[in-house]
Amino acid sequence: MPFLRFRIVYILALFCSLIGSALAQIEPLVQTLVITDLEPDDIVTLQLAAATGLRPSLLGIVVKHSGLKRAVAKWQAERLGWSNIPIVQGAGGYSKDYFQVSSTAPSRGYEGEGQMLSAGYRDSLLSRPPSSSELKLALIDALSTAKDDSVRILGLAPLEDLTDALTEQPKLVTKIREVIFSGGWVIGKSGEARATYNINMERVTRKNHSMTDLISLLGQKMRWINYEAVKTMWPSRSINPETAPAFWTAYQELIDRRNSLQQEVENSRAWDSHVLGHLQGLGLTSLHPLFSAITRFAGRQFSPSDPLTLFLMLHPNAGTFVETQVRLDTNDVDASSGIRVHLGVGNGKVRPIEVLLSFDRLKFLDFLQTSVKSLDQVYAQSGLNRQGAPHNDCHAVWDET
Ligand SMILES: [Ca+2]
């Protein structure tokens, strides 16, 4: 009899373990939607995402020249093995459409995207008008067909289109597990909090600043990778051969093996020299950590915010967050420091969001280094050229289909 009891217990245990693994398999898959402005740090972030095996279900392309950037995104996606992913143009616009804030001046003034395209094609894309509705409709479509709590949104750029989608159909908020957003504020010398790039780069033509609406819709489903925390923990504000040597060694080896990637380096260098020109115009001296990092490592450095946002989406426990009430005040826009951010005072109705306080720097460095080592495999599978001119792999993906 004891033997029989043992067998029954054994069979029950086996049964439970099989049911357990079956349940794990049918747990709803989380899909990731990415909103990006395709600047050099975004491109590295997309590379790292592909290296971790992530395959977004939608890429939304926003900010100035979003039509041109959409074509470049198609090229990038093809190289990363992300064929057949919907790539949709969202809010964009022209320089005049944005707040005239000095921190956004380099972006408002940049015209250098898509240099690898033929001039005629590039010109036709540059004149393509912005389209909030295309991305808004794509987001509504993706959220409508998703299960509850099954969508995460990686926000590497302004989120106007998402606000429009959720304002139109607020019930879709239940589909969202989280929105993790690269951006926030910095505390200036006066002690005031002022918004950083992705918030300052919402179009001035909107009646109210939509990020406040998005906050009230999402509450704690929103995590901000706040720039104040990034600045404190990464004073150079640059991932370069000095601050992340193992990553850059591996990245350089990859570029040497697949010299088609030289195009990304050239684009990044062009962007850096453009930014440097603006910083000089603003009177920043070479003693400023940002200035010295860009000068020394032009083409071999990028901002940590966007890759950090990806890292903290994939490894949420590597950051500490604090519930914070945030309200943006577009009646108080300072030309040198941006939109005023009010934090937790006199705005009791505002739902708190999760704001980054600190992160595990060593784990982040390890993530960068480990992910970049898997990139060669990604490019091998997508058939990226090892040799030859970078233009060789542009082929037909430019078609606006
Ligand atoms: Ca970005």
Residues whose N, C-alpha, C, O or C-beta is under 5 A from the ligand:
A	BS01	CA	D37 D42 L156 A157 D306
